[in-house]
Every structure is written in C-alpha cells, then in structure tokens.
Amino acid sequence: QVQLVESGGGLVQAGGSLRLSCAVSGSILSINVMGWYRQAPGKQRELVATITDGGSTNYADSVKGRFTISRDNAKNTVYLQMNSLKPEDTAVYYCNADVVRLSRRSLNYWGQGTQVTVSS
C-alpha cells in the first residue's frame, strides 16, 4: 500500500506565497519522478512542475520564475514553493509520484489534492 498525503493549501491574497508538501509512505523501494499538477474548475488537469530523483526539474511556462519544486529523498517528500501567486493559480493541486515498490514493480500514484485559492 502506498499513500501520498498533501498539505499546505489554503487561501492567500494575490502576490502572496504558499508552500505545499506531499509525503509518500508505504512499501517503497524508491521514487523516481515526483511532481505537482493542478486542476481549475472546468479545466483539464495540467502539469505544474516535476523533479527527478537526481534533482532535475521541469516547470510549466505559466509558473516559471514564481514556483520552485524540491524534494527530500530521505523523507520521501516533495515540496512546491509558490511565490507571487495570481488568481489564475487557483486550483486543486495534486501530488504525483512514480514509485518503485518493494516488489520492484513501478507504479504511478496520485494524492487526494489540496485546494489553493488566490484572491484578487
């Protein structure tokens, strides 16, 4: 059993900051790519940022320069530091991880989502 538990969402004014966390627990051998996605009302889920186990990062153009993804491999946790937030960043943010189980089988998992609301 593998669980992804997110925290850190909330309501913030435009220009403010939030930090999301996602802790992965369970029968884990290793975690490859970890990432954050978001889904706004009436829109499809979209990539926000990803990070490999080696620390290579990838960002959506809309968040470059404002958001920073990082991870703590010892804690199986990924973070998303969000600065200069805009109302258009309002969405449910989902954590995602490619987990190698103890069986050495690699599976993709999603968190339950955390709401981020940016007021203008």
Sine and cosine of phi, psi and omega as CSV:
sin_phi,cos_phi,sin_psi,cos_psi,sin_omega,cos_omega
0.00,0.00,0.75,-0.67,0.02,-1.00
-0.83,-0.56,0.71,-0.71,0.03,-1.00
-0.80,-0.60,0.61,-0.79,0.12,-0.99
-0.89,-0.45,0.87,-0.50,-0.05,-1.00
-0.88,-0.48,0.89,-0.46,-0.03,-1.00
-0.99,-0.12,0.43,-0.90,0.08,-1.00
-0.42,-0.91,0.29,-0.96,0.11,-0.99
0.95,-0.30,-0.08,1.00,0.03,-1.00
-0.95,0.32,0.11,-0.99,0.03,-1.00
0.33,-0.94,-0.26,-0.97,-0.01,-1.00
-0.96,-0.29,0.74,-0.67,-0.02,-1.00
-0.58,-0.82,0.47,-0.89,0.05,-1.00
-0.98,0.18,0.42,-0.91,0.05,-1.00
-0.83,0.56,0.68,-0.73,-0.06,-1.00
1.00,-0.05,-0.20,0.98,-0.01,-1.00
-0.99,0.11,-0.10,-0.99,-0.06,-1.00
-0.74,-0.67,0.47,-0.88,0.15,-0.99
-0.60,-0.80,0.44,-0.90,0.09,-1.00
-0.81,-0.59,0.87,-0.50,0.05,-1.00
-1.00,-0.09,0.55,-0.83,0.08,-1.00
-0.78,-0.63,0.50,-0.86,0.07,-1.00
-0.61,-0.79,0.90,-0.43,0.00,-1.00
-0.98,-0.22,0.77,-0.64,0.01,-1.00
-0.98,-0.22,0.77,-0.64,-0.01,-1.00
-0.70,-0.71,0.33,-0.94,0.03,-1.00
0.80,-0.59,-0.37,-0.93,-0.05,-1.00
-0.99,0.12,0.99,0.12,-0.15,-0.99
-0.90,-0.44,0.74,-0.67,0.15,-0.99
-1.00,-0.04,-0.71,0.70,0.04,-1.00
-0.29,-0.96,0.20,-0.98,0.05,-1.00
-0.80,-0.60,0.81,-0.58,0.02,-1.00
-1.00,0.10,-0.94,-0.35,-0.03,-1.00
-0.97,0.23,0.70,-0.72,0.14,-0.99
-0.86,-0.50,0.50,-0.87,-0.05,-1.00
-0.35,-0.94,0.15,-0.99,0.08,-1.00
-0.84,-0.55,0.69,-0.73,0.08,-1.00
-0.79,-0.61,0.28,-0.96,0.05,-1.00
-0.60,-0.80,0.43,-0.90,0.02,-1.00
-0.66,-0.75,0.90,-0.44,0.06,-1.00
-1.00,0.01,0.37,-0.93,-0.01,-1.00
-0.83,0.55,0.78,-0.63,0.04,-1.00
0.98,0.21,0.08,1.00,-0.02,-1.00
-0.85,-0.52,0.29,-0.96,0.04,-1.00
-0.98,0.20,0.39,-0.92,0.08,-1.00
-0.91,0.41,0.67,-0.74,-0.04,-1.00
-0.74,-0.68,0.45,-0.89,0.04,-1.00
-0.93,0.37,0.68,-0.73,0.14,-0.99
-0.96,-0.27,-0.82,0.57,-0.03,-1.00
-0.28,-0.96,0.49,-0.87,0.10,-0.99
-0.73,-0.68,0.35,-0.94,0.05,-1.00
-0.56,-0.83,0.72,-0.69,0.01,-1.00
-1.00,0.09,0.14,-0.99,0.03,-1.00
-0.91,0.41,-0.34,0.94,0.06,-1.00
-1.00,0.02,-0.08,1.00,0.06,-1.00
0.99,-0.15,0.05,1.00,0.06,-1.00
-0.95,0.30,0.70,-0.72,-0.08,-1.00
-0.88,-0.48,0.38,-0.92,0.05,-1.00
-0.59,-0.81,0.69,-0.73,-0.05,-1.00
-0.78,-0.63,0.51,-0.86,0.21,-0.98
-0.93,0.38,0.56,-0.83,-0.02,-1.00
-0.84,0.54,-0.56,0.83,-0.09,-1.00
-0.93,0.37,-0.28,0.96,-0.04,-1.00
-0.89,-0.45,-0.07,1.00,-0.02,-1.00
-0.85,0.53,0.71,-0.71,0.00,-1.00
1.00,0.08,-0.21,0.98,0.00,-1.00
-0.90,-0.44,-0.58,0.82,-0.04,-1.00
-0.95,-0.32,0.55,-0.84,0.08,-1.00
-0.73,-0.68,0.82,-0.57,0.06,-1.00
-0.99,-0.15,0.62,-0.78,0.05,-1.00
-0.51,-0.86,0.20,-0.98,0.01,-1.00
-0.53,-0.85,0.45,-0.89,0.10,-1.00
-0.89,-0.46,0.98,-0.20,-0.09,-1.00
-0.90,0.43,-0.51,0.86,0.01,-1.00
-0.92,0.39,-0.49,0.87,-0.01,-1.00
-0.97,-0.22,0.03,1.00,-0.05,-1.00
0.77,0.64,0.71,0.70,-0.09,-1.00
-0.78,-0.63,0.64,-0.76,0.07,-1.00
-0.88,-0.48,0.57,-0.82,-0.05,-1.00
-0.84,-0.55,0.41,-0.91,0.14,-0.99
-0.69,-0.72,0.95,-0.31,0.09,-1.00
-1.00,0.03,0.86,-0.51,-0.07,-1.00
-0.90,-0.44,0.91,-0.42,0.02,-1.00
-0.91,-0.42,0.27,-0.96,0.02,-1.00
0.75,0.66,0.75,0.67,-0.07,-1.00
-0.91,0.42,0.57,-0.83,-0.01,-1.00
-0.87,-0.50,0.39,-0.92,0.05,-1.00
-0.82,0.57,-0.54,0.84,0.00,-1.00
-0.95,0.31,-0.11,0.99,0.11,-0.99
-0.99,0.13,-0.11,0.99,0.01,-1.00
-0.88,0.47,0.82,-0.57,-0.06,-1.00
-0.04,-1.00,0.15,-0.99,0.23,-0.97
-1.00,0.01,0.80,-0.60,-0.03,-1.00
-0.98,-0.20,0.77,-0.64,-0.05,-1.00
-0.90,-0.44,0.69,-0.72,0.12,-0.99
-1.00,0.04,0.56,-0.83,0.01,-1.00
-0.66,-0.75,0.60,-0.80,-0.01,-1.00
-0.53,-0.85,0.66,-0.75,0.15,-0.99
-1.00,-0.06,0.96,-0.28,-0.14,-0.99
-0.96,-0.28,0.76,-0.65,0.14,-0.99
-1.00,-0.07,0.91,-0.42,-0.04,-1.00
-0.97,0.25,0.18,-0.98,0.04,-1.00
-0.87,0.50,-0.44,0.90,0.07,-1.00
-0.96,0.28,-0.07,1.00,-0.05,-1.00
0.96,0.29,0.22,0.98,0.09,-1.00
-1.00,0.00,0.72,-0.69,-0.03,-1.00
-0.99,-0.13,0.80,-0.60,-0.01,-1.00
-0.73,-0.68,0.42,-0.91,0.01,-1.00
-0.97,-0.23,0.72,-0.69,-0.07,-1.00
-0.79,-0.61,0.47,-0.88,0.06,-1.00
-0.86,-0.51,0.54,-0.84,0.18,-0.98
-0.99,0.15,0.02,-1.00,-0.08,-1.00
-1.00,0.10,-0.22,0.98,0.02,-1.00
0.99,-0.12,0.54,-0.84,0.07,-1.00
-0.69,-0.73,0.71,-0.70,-0.09,-1.00
-0.98,0.17,0.75,-0.66,0.15,-0.99
-0.87,-0.49,0.84,-0.54,0.00,-1.00
-0.83,-0.56,0.82,-0.58,-0.01,-1.00
-0.91,-0.41,0.88,-0.47,-0.01,-1.00
-1.00,-0.05,0.52,-0.85,-0.04,-1.00
-1.00,-0.01,0.00,0.00,0.00,0.00
